[in-house]
Amino acid sequence: MAKPKIYEGGCLCGNIRFVATGPALKPHTCSCRQCQRHSGSLTQMWVEFSQDQVEWTGTGGKPATWRSSEWSS
């Protein structure tokens, strides 16, 4: 049996860290103004994980959420 893929990352300050156990779901890109503002780039790349796939490991714990649009949470 193959080992599940593990993804690790977080914010630049290091307070928010995560470990996600794959597979990554629904990979997609977006170039709307909201995503451009969010990322500071012309195009944003997204993948999704279910909540039970993600563990928040940094000192900041689970980050706060902000609903930017009807399509994104």
PQR file with spaces between the fields and no chain letter, atoms N, CA, C, O and H, PARSE charges and radii, in Angstrom:
ATOM       1  N    MET     1       0.832   -1.173    0.000 -0.4000 1.5000
ATOM       2  CA   MET     1       0.000    0.000    0.000 -0.0000 2.0000
ATOM       3  C    MET     1       0.885    1.248    0.000  0.5500 1.7000
ATOM       4  O    MET     1       1.851    1.328    0.759 -0.5500 1.4000
ATOM       5  N    ALA     2       0.555    2.217   -0.849 -0.4000 1.5000
ATOM       6  CA   ALA     2       1.347    3.440   -0.966 -0.0000 2.0000
ATOM       7  C    ALA     2       1.099    4.371    0.221  0.5500 1.7000
ATOM       8  O    ALA     2      -0.014    4.448    0.741 -0.5500 1.4000
ATOM       9  H    ALA     2      -0.229    2.152   -1.466  0.4000 1.0000
ATOM      10  N    LYS     3       2.152    5.076    0.642 -0.4000 1.5000
ATOM      11  CA   LYS     3       2.013    6.055    1.714 -0.0000 2.0000
ATOM      12  C    LYS     3       1.239    7.264    1.192  0.5500 1.7000
ATOM      13  O    LYS     3       1.426    7.658    0.041 -0.5500 1.4000
ATOM      14  H    LYS     3       3.057    5.013    0.219  0.4000 1.0000
ATOM      15  N    PRO     4       0.380    7.855    2.012 -0.5600 1.5000
ATOM      16  CA   PRO     4      -0.325    9.055    1.555  0.2800 2.0000
ATOM      17  C    PRO     4       0.636   10.229    1.404  0.5500 1.7000
ATOM      18  O    PRO     4       1.603   10.353    2.156 -0.5500 1.4000
ATOM      19  N    LYS     5       0.364   11.082    0.434 -0.4000 1.5000
ATOM      20  CA   LYS     5       1.173   12.275    0.204 -0.0000 2.0000
ATOM      21  C    LYS     5       0.961   13.260    1.354  0.5500 1.7000
ATOM      22  O    LYS     5      -0.172   13.462    1.793 -0.5500 1.4000
ATOM      23  H    LYS     5      -0.422   10.982   -0.177  0.4000 1.0000
ATOM      24  N    ILE     6       2.035   13.872    1.842 -0.4000 1.5000
ATOM      25  CA   ILE     6       1.959   14.842    2.931 -0.0000 2.0000
ATOM      26  C    ILE     6       2.437   16.195    2.413  0.5500 1.7000
ATOM      27  O    ILE     6       3.506   16.305    1.812 -0.5500 1.4000
ATOM      28  H    ILE     6       2.955   13.708    1.486  0.4000 1.0000
ATOM      29  N    TYR     7       1.622   17.225    2.658 -0.4000 1.5000
ATOM      30  CA   TYR     7       1.935   18.597    2.262 -0.0000 2.0000
ATOM      31  C    TYR     7       2.124   19.417    3.537  0.5500 1.7000
ATOM      32  O    TYR     7       1.352   19.282    4.487 -0.5500 1.4000
ATOM      33  H    TYR     7       0.754   17.135    3.147  0.4000 1.0000
ATOM      34  N    GLU     8       3.147   20.263    3.554 -0.4000 1.5000
ATOM      35  CA   GLU     8       3.395   21.133    4.690 -0.0000 2.0000
ATOM      36  C    GLU     8       3.585   22.548    4.193  0.5500 1.7000
ATOM      37  O    GLU     8       4.126   22.761    3.108 -0.5500 1.4000
ATOM      38  H    GLU     8       3.773   20.372    2.782  0.4000 1.0000
ATOM      39  N    GLY     9       3.147   23.513    4.974 -0.4000 1.5000
ATOM      40  CA   GLY     9       3.317   24.907    4.574 -0.0000 2.0000
ATOM      41  C    GLY     9       2.833   25.839    5.651  0.5500 1.7000
ATOM      42  O    GLY     9       2.562   25.428    6.779 -0.5500 1.4000
ATOM      43  H    GLY     9       2.708   23.340    5.856  0.4000 1.0000
ATOM      44  N    GLY    10       2.727   27.113    5.287 -0.4000 1.5000
ATOM      45  CA   GLY    10       2.244   28.111    6.227 -0.0000 2.0000
ATOM      46  C    GLY    10       2.526   29.509    5.743  0.5500 1.7000
ATOM      47  O    GLY    10       2.956   29.718    4.609 -0.5500 1.4000
ATOM      48  H    GLY    10       2.947   27.447    4.370  0.4000 1.0000
ATOM      49  N    CYS    11       2.282   30.462    6.612 -0.4000 1.5000
ATOM      50  CA   CYS    11       2.471   31.870    6.270 -0.0000 2.0000
ATOM      51  C    CYS    11       3.953   32.254    6.374  0.5500 1.7000
ATOM      52  O    CYS    11       4.769   31.506    6.912 -0.5500 1.4000
ATOM      53  H    CYS    11       1.933   30.292    7.534  0.4000 1.0000
ATOM      54  N    LEU    12       4.271   33.423    5.851 -0.4000 1.5000
ATOM      55  CA   LEU    12       5.664   33.872    5.864 -0.0000 2.0000
ATOM      56  C    LEU    12       6.191   34.166    7.267  0.5500 1.7000
ATOM      57  O    LEU    12       7.382   33.990    7.522 -0.5500 1.4000
ATOM      58  H    LEU    12       3.608   34.031    5.414  0.4000 1.0000
ATOM      59  N    CYS    13       5.324   34.610    8.180 -0.4000 1.5000
ATOM      60  CA   CYS    13       5.802   34.920    9.535 -0.0000 2.0000
ATOM      61  C    CYS    13       6.068   33.650   10.342  0.5500 1.7000
ATOM      62  O    CYS    13       6.772   33.693   11.351 -0.5500 1.4000
ATOM      63  H    CYS    13       4.356   34.753    7.972  0.4000 1.0000
ATOM      64  N    GLY    14       5.506   32.515    9.899 -0.4000 1.5000
ATOM      65  CA   GLY    14       5.749   31.246   10.566 -0.0000 2.0000
ATOM      66  C    GLY    14       4.770   30.894   11.667  0.5500 1.7000
ATOM      67  O    GLY    14       4.823   29.782   12.195 -0.5500 1.4000
ATOM      68  H    GLY    14       4.934   32.481    9.079  0.4000 1.0000
ATOM      69  N    ASN    15       3.872   31.807   12.035 -0.4000 1.5000
ATOM      70  CA   ASN    15       2.922   31.516   13.116 -0.0000 2.0000
ATOM      71  C    ASN    15       1.836   30.536   12.693  0.5500 1.7000
ATOM      72  O    ASN    15       1.393   29.719   13.500 -0.5500 1.4000
ATOM      73  H    ASN    15       3.828   32.710   11.606  0.4000 1.0000
ATOM      74  N    ILE    16       1.408   30.608   11.458 -0.4000 1.5000
ATOM      75  CA   ILE    16       0.389   29.696   10.942 -0.0000 2.0000
ATOM      76  C    ILE    16       1.101   28.623   10.126  0.5500 1.7000
ATOM      77  O    ILE    16       1.712   28.924    9.101 -0.5500 1.4000
ATOM      78  H    ILE    16       1.768   31.272   10.802  0.4000 1.0000
ATOM      79  N    ARG    17       1.026   27.387   10.573 -0.4000 1.5000
ATOM      80  CA   ARG    17       1.651   26.253    9.879 -0.0000 2.0000
ATOM      81  C    ARG    17       0.608   25.147    9.761  0.5500 1.7000
ATOM      82  O    ARG    17      -0.294   25.039   10.591 -0.5500 1.4000
ATOM      83  H    ARG    17       0.530   27.142   11.406  0.4000 1.0000
ATOM      84  N    PHE    18       0.742   24.331    8.721 -0.4000 1.5000
ATOM      85  CA   PHE    18      -0.192   23.225    8.562 -0.0000 2.0000
ATOM      86  C    PHE    18       0.508   21.999    8.015  0.5500 1.7000
ATOM      87  O    PHE    18       1.568   22.094    7.395 -0.5500 1.4000
ATOM      88  H    PHE    18       1.475   24.419    8.046  0.4000 1.0000
ATOM      89  N    VAL    19      -0.090   20.860    8.248 -0.4000 1.5000
ATOM      90  CA   VAL    19       0.282   19.596    7.617 -0.0000 2.0000
ATOM      91  C    VAL    19      -1.019   19.045    7.046  0.5500 1.7000
ATOM      92  O    VAL    19      -1.995   18.870    7.776 -0.5500 1.4000
ATOM      93  H    VAL    19      -0.950   20.783    8.752  0.4000 1.0000
ATOM      94  N    ALA    20      -1.038   18.772    5.746 -0.4000 1.5000
ATOM      95  CA   ALA    20      -2.216   18.207    5.095 -0.0000 2.0000
ATOM      96  C    ALA    20      -1.833   16.863    4.496  0.5500 1.7000
ATOM      97  O    ALA    20      -0.804   16.738    3.831 -0.5500 1.4000
ATOM      98  H    ALA    20      -0.245   18.914    5.153  0.4000 1.0000
ATOM      99  N    THR    21      -2.657   15.874    4.732 -0.4000 1.5000
ATOM     100  CA   THR    21      -2.406   14.540    4.207 -0.0000 2.0000
ATOM     101  C    THR    21      -3.308   14.334    3.000  0.5500 1.7000
ATOM     102  O    THR    21      -4.532   14.392    3.116 -0.5500 1.4000
ATOM     103  H    THR    21      -3.493   15.976    5.272  0.4000 1.0000
ATOM     104  N    GLY    22      -2.693   14.090    1.824 -0.4000 1.5000
ATOM     105  CA   GLY    22      -3.364   14.048    0.528 -0.0000 2.0000
ATOM     106  C    GLY    22      -4.362   12.944    0.364  0.5500 1.7000
ATOM     107  O    GLY    22      -4.532   12.110    1.253 -0.5500 1.4000
ATOM     108  H    GLY    22      -1.698   14.043    1.730  0.4000 1.0000
ATOM     109  N    PRO    23      -5.024   12.931   -0.769 -0.5600 1.5000
ATOM     110  CA   PRO    23      -4.689   13.689   -1.967  0.2800 2.0000
ATOM     111  C    PRO    23      -5.260   15.104   -1.931  0.5500 1.7000
ATOM     112  O    PRO    23      -6.276   15.368   -1.288 -0.5500 1.4000
ATOM     113  N    ALA    24      -4.578   16.012   -2.642 -0.4000 1.5000
ATOM     114  CA   ALA    24      -5.097   17.366   -2.829 -0.0000 2.0000
ATOM     115  C    ALA    24      -6.252   17.281   -3.816  0.5500 1.7000
ATOM     116  O    ALA    24      -6.163   16.589   -4.831 -0.5500 1.4000
ATOM     117  H    ALA    24      -3.752   15.798   -3.165  0.4000 1.0000
ATOM     118  N    LEU    25      -7.336   17.988   -3.514 -0.4000 1.5000
ATOM     119  CA   LEU    25      -8.542   17.908   -4.325 -0.0000 2.0000
ATOM     120  C    LEU    25      -8.768   19.189   -5.128  0.5500 1.7000
ATOM     121  O    LEU    25      -8.364   20.273   -4.707 -0.5500 1.4000
ATOM     122  H    LEU    25      -7.409   18.550   -2.690  0.4000 1.0000
ATOM     123  N    LYS    26      -9.406   19.057   -6.266 -0.4000 1.5000
ATOM     124  CA   LYS    26      -9.877   20.167   -7.111 -0.0000 2.0000
ATOM     125  C    LYS    26      -8.818   21.232   -7.401  0.5500 1.7000
ATOM     126  O    LYS    26      -9.073   22.407   -7.135 -0.5500 1.4000
ATOM     127  H    LYS    26      -9.734   18.176   -6.608  0.4000 1.0000
ATOM     128  N    PRO    27      -7.658   20.886   -7.925 -0.5600 1.5000
ATOM     129  CA   PRO    27      -6.675   21.930   -8.251  0.2800 2.0000
ATOM     130  C    PRO    27      -7.239   22.860   -9.327  0.5500 1.7000
ATOM     131  O    PRO    27      -7.821   22.401  -10.310 -0.5500 1.4000
ATOM     132  N    HIS    28      -7.063   24.158   -9.138 -0.4000 1.5000
ATOM     133  CA   HIS    28      -7.568   25.130  -10.096 -0.0000 2.0000
ATOM     134  C    HIS    28      -6.829   26.458   -9.937  0.5500 1.7000
ATOM     135  O    HIS    28      -6.164   26.698   -8.930 -0.5500 1.4000
ATOM     136  H    HIS    28      -6.589   24.531   -8.340  0.4000 1.0000
ATOM     137  N    THR    29      -6.956   27.296  -10.926 -0.4000 1.5000
ATOM     138  CA   THR    29      -6.384   28.632  -10.886 -0.0000 2.0000
ATOM     139  C    THR    29      -7.497   29.664  -11.003  0.5500 1.7000
ATOM     140  O    THR    29      -8.581   29.368  -11.506 -0.5500 1.4000
ATOM     141  H    THR    29      -7.497   27.101  -11.744  0.4000 1.0000
ATOM     142  N    CYS    30      -7.220   30.870  -10.535 -0.4000 1.5000
ATOM     143  CA   CYS    30      -8.173   31.958  -10.648 -0.0000 2.0000
ATOM     144  C    CYS    30      -7.412   33.251  -10.892  0.5500 1.7000
ATOM     145  O    CYS    30      -6.335   33.464  -10.336 -0.5500 1.4000
ATOM     146  H    CYS    30      -6.340   31.110  -10.127  0.4000 1.0000
ATOM     147  N    SER    31      -7.983   34.116  -11.733 -0.4000 1.5000
ATOM     148  CA   SER    31      -7.371   35.406  -12.042 -0.0000 2.0000
ATOM     149  C    SER    31      -8.327   36.560  -11.778  0.5500 1.7000
ATOM     150  O    SER    31      -8.145   37.648  -12.324 -0.5500 1.4000
ATOM     151  H    SER    31      -8.858   33.942  -12.186  0.4000 1.0000
ATOM     152  N    CYS    32      -9.350   36.338  -10.941 -0.4000 1.5000
ATOM     153  CA   CYS    32     -10.296   37.417  -10.645 -0.0000 2.0000
ATOM     154  C    CYS    32      -9.604   38.491   -9.797  0.5500 1.7000
ATOM     155  O    CYS    32      -8.540   38.242   -9.230 -0.5500 1.4000
ATOM     156  H    CYS    32      -9.498   35.454  -10.497  0.4000 1.0000
ATOM     157  N    ARG    33     -10.200   39.671   -9.709 -0.4000 1.5000
ATOM     158  CA   ARG    33      -9.604   40.770   -8.936 -0.0000 2.0000
ATOM     159  C    ARG    33      -9.428   40.403   -7.459  0.5500 1.7000
ATOM     160  O    ARG    33      -8.430   40.769   -6.838 -0.5500 1.4000
ATOM     161  H    ARG    33     -11.064   39.873  -10.170  0.4000 1.0000
ATOM     162  N    GLN    34     -10.397   39.682   -6.907 -0.4000 1.5000
ATOM     163  CA   GLN    34     -10.308   39.307   -5.496 -0.0000 2.0000
ATOM     164  C    GLN    34      -9.082   38.419   -5.254  0.5500 1.7000
ATOM     165  O    GLN    34      -8.346   38.634   -4.291 -0.5500 1.4000
ATOM     166  H    GLN    34     -11.207   39.384   -7.412  0.4000 1.0000
ATOM     167  N    CYS    35      -8.860   37.426   -6.120 -0.4000 1.5000
ATOM     168  CA   CYS    35      -7.693   36.554   -5.967 -0.0000 2.0000
ATOM     169  C    CYS    35      -6.397   37.311   -6.225  0.5500 1.7000
ATOM     170  O    CYS    35      -5.384   37.035   -5.582 -0.5500 1.4000
ATOM     171  H    CYS    35      -9.458   37.252   -6.903  0.4000 1.0000
ATOM     172  N    GLN    36      -6.413   38.259   -7.156 -0.4000 1.5000
ATOM     173  CA   GLN    36      -5.231   39.077   -7.396 -0.0000 2.0000
ATOM     174  C    GLN    36      -4.886   39.897   -6.153  0.5500 1.7000
ATOM     175  O    GLN    36      -3.716   39.995   -5.780 -0.5500 1.4000
ATOM     176  H    GLN    36      -7.236   38.483   -7.678  0.4000 1.0000
ATOM     177  N    ARG    37      -5.885   40.480   -5.518 -0.4000 1.5000
ATOM     178  CA   ARG    37      -5.647   41.254   -4.286 -0.0000 2.0000
ATOM     179  C    ARG    37      -5.169   40.350   -3.151  0.5500 1.7000
ATOM     180  O    ARG    37      -4.270   40.712   -2.392 -0.5500 1.4000
ATOM     181  H    ARG    37      -6.835   40.401   -5.821  0.4000 1.0000
ATOM     182  N    HIS    38      -5.771   39.187   -3.048 -0.4000 1.5000
ATOM     183  CA   HIS    38      -5.429   38.238   -1.985 -0.0000 2.0000
ATOM     184  C    HIS    38      -3.980   37.778   -2.083  0.5500 1.7000
ATOM     185  O    HIS    38      -3.280   37.669   -1.076 -0.5500 1.4000
ATOM     186  H    HIS    38      -6.501   38.893   -3.665  0.4000 1.0000
ATOM     187  N    SER    39      -3.536   37.505   -3.325 -0.4000 1.5000
ATOM     188  CA   SER    39      -2.215   36.906   -3.513 -0.0000 2.0000
ATOM     189  C    SER    39      -1.121   37.890   -3.915  0.5500 1.7000
ATOM     190  O    SER    39       0.064   37.607   -3.738 -0.5500 1.4000
ATOM     191  H    SER    39      -4.104   37.593   -4.143  0.4000 1.0000
ATOM     192  N    GLY    40      -1.510   39.044   -4.456 -0.4000 1.5000
ATOM     193  CA   GLY    40      -0.503   39.979   -4.967 -0.0000 2.0000
ATOM     194  C    GLY    40       0.075   39.545   -6.304  0.5500 1.7000
ATOM     195  O    GLY    40       1.112   40.061   -6.722 -0.5500 1.4000
ATOM     196  H    GLY    40      -2.473   39.274   -4.600  0.4000 1.0000
ATOM     197  N    SER    41      -0.573   38.613   -6.981 -0.4000 1.5000
ATOM     198  CA   SER    41      -0.096   38.141   -8.286 -0.0000 2.0000
ATOM     199  C    SER    41      -1.254   38.157   -9.291  0.5500 1.7000
ATOM     200  O    SER    41      -2.408   38.368   -8.918 -0.5500 1.4000
ATOM     201  H    SER    41      -1.415   38.194   -6.642  0.4000 1.0000
ATOM     202  N    LEU    42      -0.934   37.935  -10.551 -0.4000 1.5000
ATOM     203  CA   LEU    42      -1.971   37.938  -11.586 -0.0000 2.0000
ATOM     204  C    LEU    42      -2.868   36.711  -11.523  0.5500 1.7000
ATOM     205  O    LEU    42      -4.051   36.786  -11.853 -0.5500 1.4000
ATOM     206  H    LEU    42       0.004   37.764  -10.854  0.4000 1.0000
ATOM     207  N    THR    43      -2.311   35.583  -11.101 -0.4000 1.5000
ATOM     208  CA   THR    43      -3.074   34.338  -11.038 -0.0000 2.0000
ATOM     209  C    THR    43      -2.776   33.625   -9.726  0.5500 1.7000
ATOM     210  O    THR    43      -1.637   33.605   -9.260 -0.5500 1.4000
ATOM     211  H    THR    43      -1.350   35.521  -10.833  0.4000 1.0000
ATOM     212  N    GLN    44      -3.802   33.048   -9.144 -0.4000 1.5000
ATOM     213  CA   GLN    44      -3.673   32.312   -7.887 -0.0000 2.0000
ATOM     214  C    GLN    44      -3.939   30.829   -8.153  0.5500 1.7000
ATOM     215  O    GLN    44      -4.865   30.498   -8.893 -0.5500 1.4000
ATOM     216  H    GLN    44      -4.728   33.064   -9.523  0.4000 1.0000
ATOM     217  N    MET    45      -3.156   29.948   -7.573 -0.4000 1.5000
ATOM     218  CA   MET    45      -3.355   28.500   -7.680 -0.0000 2.0000
ATOM     219  C    MET    45      -3.960   28.011   -6.381  0.5500 1.7000
ATOM     220  O    MET    45      -3.495   28.377   -5.301 -0.5500 1.4000
ATOM     221  H    MET    45      -2.404   30.218   -6.972  0.4000 1.0000
ATOM     222  N    TRP    46      -5.000   27.180   -6.474 -0.4000 1.5000
ATOM     223  CA   TRP    46      -5.686   26.658   -5.300 -0.0000 2.0000
ATOM     224  C    TRP    46      -5.789   25.143   -5.359  0.5500 1.7000
ATOM     225  O    TRP    46      -5.926   24.571   -6.440 -0.5500 1.4000
ATOM     226  H    TRP    46      -5.378   26.883   -7.351  0.4000 1.0000
ATOM     227  N    VAL    47      -5.726   24.505   -4.230 -0.4000 1.5000
ATOM     228  CA   VAL    47      -6.116   23.102   -4.067 -0.0000 2.0000
ATOM     229  C    VAL    47      -6.980   23.044   -2.816  0.5500 1.7000
ATOM     230  O    VAL    47      -6.931   23.947   -1.981 -0.5500 1.4000
ATOM     231  H    VAL    47      -5.615   24.969   -3.352  0.4000 1.0000
ATOM     232  N    GLU    48      -7.757   22.002   -2.689 -0.4000 1.5000
ATOM     233  CA   GLU    48      -8.636   21.871   -1.532 -0.0000 2.0000
ATOM     234  C    GLU    48      -8.314   20.597   -0.772  0.5500 1.7000
ATOM     235  O    GLU    48      -7.905   19.591   -1.353 -0.5500 1.4000
ATOM     236  H    GLU    48      -7.797   21.268   -3.368  0.4000 1.0000
ATOM     237  N    PHE    49      -8.508   20.661    0.543 -0.4000 1.5000
ATOM     238  CA   PHE    49      -8.400   19.506    1.429 -0.0000 2.0000
ATOM     239  C    PHE    49      -9.629   19.509    2.319  0.5500 1.7000
ATOM     240  O    PHE    49     -10.121   20.574    2.692 -0.5500 1.4000
ATOM     241  H    PHE    49      -8.840   21.478    1.015  0.4000 1.0000
ATOM     242  N    SER    50     -10.127   18.340    2.662 -0.4000 1.5000
ATOM     243  CA   SER    50     -11.227   18.295    3.622 -0.0000 2.0000
ATOM     244  C    SER    50     -10.652   18.626    5.004  0.5500 1.7000
ATOM     245  O    SER    50      -9.455   18.466    5.239 -0.5500 1.4000
ATOM     246  H    SER    50      -9.727   17.475    2.360  0.4000 1.0000
ATOM     247  N    GLN    51     -11.519   19.089    5.915 -0.4000 1.5000
ATOM     248  CA   GLN    51     -11.051   19.517    7.235 -0.0000 2.0000
ATOM     249  C    GLN    51     -10.323   18.414    7.990  0.5500 1.7000
ATOM     250  O    GLN    51      -9.381   18.685    8.735 -0.5500 1.4000
ATOM     251  H    GLN    51     -12.492   19.219    5.724  0.4000 1.0000
ATOM     252  N    ASP    52     -10.757   17.173    7.801 -0.4000 1.5000
ATOM     253  CA   ASP    52     -10.105   16.076    8.526 -0.0000 2.0000
ATOM     254  C    ASP    52      -8.744   15.716    7.945  0.5500 1.7000
ATOM     255  O    ASP    52      -8.032   14.902    8.532 -0.5500 1.4000
ATOM     256  H    ASP    52     -11.522   16.952    7.196  0.4000 1.0000
ATOM     257  N    GLN    53      -8.359   16.297    6.808 -0.4000 1.5000
ATOM     258  CA   GLN    53      -7.038   16.071    6.219 -0.0000 2.0000
ATOM     259  C    GLN    53      -6.002   17.071    6.719  0.5500 1.7000
ATOM     260  O    GLN    53      -4.809   16.891    6.476 -0.5500 1.4000
ATOM     261  H    GLN    53      -8.937   16.959    6.331  0.4000 1.0000
ATOM     262  N    VAL    54      -6.438   18.131    7.417 -0.4000 1.5000
ATOM     263  CA   VAL    54      -5.544   19.237    7.772 -0.0000 2.0000
ATOM     264  C    VAL    54      -5.341   19.311    9.285  0.5500 1.7000
ATOM     265  O    VAL    54      -6.291   19.220   10.062 -0.5500 1.4000
ATOM     266  H    VAL    54      -7.408   18.277    7.614  0.4000 1.0000
ATOM     267  N    GLU    55      -4.085   19.476    9.680 -0.4000 1.5000
ATOM     268  CA   GLU    55      -3.730   19.709   11.080 -0.0000 2.0000
ATOM     269  C    GLU    55      -2.988   21.035   11.156  0.5500 1.7000
ATOM     270  O    GLU    55      -2.003   21.235   10.445 -0.5500 1.4000
ATOM     271  H    GLU    55      -3.313   19.549    9.049  0.4000 1.0000
ATOM     272  N    TRP    56      -3.449   21.944   12.009 -0.4000 1.5000
ATOM     273  CA   TRP    56      -2.801   23.244   12.195 -0.0000 2.0000
ATOM     274  C    TRP    56      -1.731   23.086   13.264  0.5500 1.7000
ATOM     275  O    TRP    56      -2.046   22.784   14.415 -0.5500 1.4000
ATOM     276  H    TRP    56      -4.249   21.782   12.586  0.4000 1.0000
ATOM     277  N    THR    57      -0.464   23.288   12.897 -0.4000 1.5000
ATOM     278  CA   THR    57       0.644   22.956   13.787 -0.0000 2.0000
ATOM     279  C    THR    57       1.407   24.158   14.315  0.5500 1.7000
ATOM     280  O    THR    57       2.229   23.999   15.216 -0.5500 1.4000
ATOM     281  H    THR    57      -0.208   23.534   11.962  0.4000 1.0000
ATOM     282  N    GLY    58       1.171   25.350   13.795 -0.4000 1.5000
ATOM     283  CA   GLY    58       1.925   26.531   14.220 -0.0000 2.0000
ATOM     284  C    GLY    58       1.437   27.109   15.527  0.5500 1.7000
ATOM     285  O    GLY    58       0.380   26.727   16.028 -0.5500 1.4000
ATOM     286  H    GLY    58       0.503   25.480   13.063  0.4000 1.0000
ATOM     287  N    THR    59       2.210   28.035   16.084 -0.4000 1.5000
ATOM     288  CA   THR    59       1.851   28.672   17.346 -0.0000 2.0000
ATOM     289  C    THR    59       0.585   29.508   17.228  0.5500 1.7000
ATOM     290  O    THR    59      -0.080   29.764   18.233 -0.5500 1.4000
ATOM     291  H    THR    59       3.069   28.346   15.677  0.4000 1.0000
ATOM     292  N    GLY    60       0.240   29.938   16.018 -0.4000 1.5000
ATOM     293  CA   GLY    60      -0.969   30.732   15.800 -0.0000 2.0000
ATOM     294  C    GLY    60      -2.235   29.903   15.738  0.5500 1.7000
ATOM     295  O    GLY    60      -3.334   30.456   15.705 -0.5500 1.4000
ATOM     296  H    GLY    60       0.780   29.730   15.202  0.4000 1.0000
ATOM     297  N    GLY    61      -2.100   28.559   15.722 -0.4000 1.5000
ATOM     298  CA   GLY    61      -3.268   27.690   15.652 -0.0000 2.0000
ATOM     299  C    GLY    61      -3.992   27.807   14.321  0.5500 1.7000
ATOM     300  O    GLY    61      -3.401   28.184   13.309 -0.5500 1.4000
ATOM     301  H    GLY    61      -1.207   28.110   15.749  0.4000 1.0000
ATOM     302  N    LYS    62      -5.269   27.481   14.333 -0.4000 1.5000
ATOM     303  CA   LYS    62      -6.089   27.557   13.122 -0.0000 2.0000
ATOM     304  C    LYS    62      -6.341   29.025   12.796  0.5500 1.7000
ATOM     305  O    LYS    62      -6.739   29.789   13.675 -0.5500 1.4000
ATOM     306  H    LYS    62      -5.750   27.175   15.155  0.4000 1.0000
ATOM     307  N    PRO    63      -6.113   29.438   11.537 -0.5600 1.5000
ATOM     308  CA   PRO    63      -6.316   30.844   11.198  0.2800 2.0000
ATOM     309  C    PRO    63      -7.797   31.220   11.180  0.5500 1.7000
ATOM     310  O    PRO    63      -8.666   30.364   11.015 -0.5500 1.4000
ATOM     311  N    ALA    64      -8.066   32.504   11.350 -0.4000 1.5000
ATOM     312  CA   ALA    64      -9.425   33.019   11.221 -0.0000 2.0000
ATOM     313  C    ALA    64      -9.839   32.930    9.750  0.5500 1.7000
ATOM     314  O    ALA    64      -8.987   32.871    8.863 -0.5500 1.4000
ATOM     315  H    ALA    64      -7.361   33.199   11.484  0.4000 1.0000
ATOM     316  N    THR    65     -11.128   32.919    9.500 -0.4000 1.5000
ATOM     317  CA   THR    65     -11.611   32.889    8.117 -0.0000 2.0000
ATOM     318  C    THR    65     -12.335   34.181    7.791  0.5500 1.7000
ATOM     319  O    THR    65     -12.847   34.871    8.673 -0.5500 1.4000
ATOM     320  H    THR    65     -11.820   32.967   10.220  0.4000 1.0000
ATOM     321  N    TRP    66     -12.365   34.490    6.509 -0.4000 1.5000
ATOM     322  CA   TRP    66     -13.046   35.671    6.009 -0.0000 2.0000
ATOM     323  C    TRP    66     -13.680   35.301    4.689  0.5500 1.7000
ATOM     324  O    TRP    66     -12.982   34.908    3.755 -0.5500 1.4000
ATOM     325  H    TRP    66     -11.950   33.930    5.792  0.4000 1.0000
ATOM     326  N    ARG    67     -14.979   35.418    4.596 -0.4000 1.5000
ATOM     327  CA   ARG    67     -15.691   35.068    3.370 -0.0000 2.0000
ATOM     328  C    ARG    67     -15.573   36.237    2.403  0.5500 1.7000
ATOM     329  O    ARG    67     -16.209   37.272    2.598 -0.5500 1.4000
ATOM     330  H    ARG    67     -15.546   35.738    5.355  0.4000 1.0000
ATOM     331  N    SER    68     -14.767   36.077    1.367 -0.4000 1.5000
ATOM     332  CA   SER    68     -14.483   37.154    0.421 -0.0000 2.0000
ATOM     333  C    SER    68     -15.547   37.272   -0.664  0.5500 1.7000
ATOM     334  O    SER    68     -15.669   38.324   -1.290 -0.5500 1.4000
ATOM     335  H    SER    68     -14.250   35.236    1.208  0.4000 1.0000
ATOM     336  N    SER    69     -16.313   36.217   -0.896 -0.4000 1.5000
ATOM     337  CA   SER    69     -17.325   36.248   -1.940 -0.0000 2.0000
ATOM     338  C    SER    69     -18.325   35.120   -1.698  0.5500 1.7000
ATOM     339  O    SER    69     -18.146   34.313   -0.785 -0.5500 1.4000
ATOM     340  H    SER    69     -16.213   35.362   -0.387  0.4000 1.0000
ATOM     341  N    GLU    70     -19.353   35.065   -2.498 -0.4000 1.5000
ATOM     342  CA   GLU    70     -20.330   33.989   -2.409 -0.0000 2.0000
ATOM     343  C    GLU    70     -19.747   32.652   -2.866  0.5500 1.7000
ATOM     344  O    GLU    70     -20.292   31.600   -2.532 -0.5500 1.4000
ATOM     345  H    GLU    70     -19.498   35.721   -3.240  0.4000 1.0000
ATOM     346  N    TRP    71     -18.658   32.675   -3.617 -0.4000 1.5000
ATOM     347  CA   TRP    71     -18.061   31.455   -4.182 -0.0000 2.0000
ATOM     348  C    TRP    71     -16.937   30.907   -3.335  0.5500 1.7000
ATOM     349  O    TRP    71     -16.534   29.758   -3.514 -0.5500 1.4000
ATOM     350  H    TRP    71     -18.216   33.530   -3.889  0.4000 1.0000
ATOM     351  N    SER    72     -16.432   31.687   -2.435 -0.4000 1.5000
ATOM     352  CA   SER    72     -15.255   31.266   -1.674 -0.0000 2.0000
ATOM     353  C    SER    72     -15.521   31.470   -0.189  0.5500 1.7000
ATOM     354  O    SER    72     -16.207   32.409    0.215 -0.5500 1.4000
ATOM     355  H    SER    72     -16.759   32.621   -2.290  0.4000 1.0000
ATOM     356  N    SER    73     -14.965   30.574    0.607 -0.4000 1.5000
ATOM     357  CA   SER    73     -15.129   30.752    2.055 -0.0000 2.0000
ATOM     358  C    SER    73     -13.797   30.692    2.754  0.5500 1.7000
ATOM     359  O    SER    73     -13.735   30.821    3.976 -0.5500 1.4000
ATOM     360  H    SER    73     -14.407   29.811    0.279  0.4000 1.0000
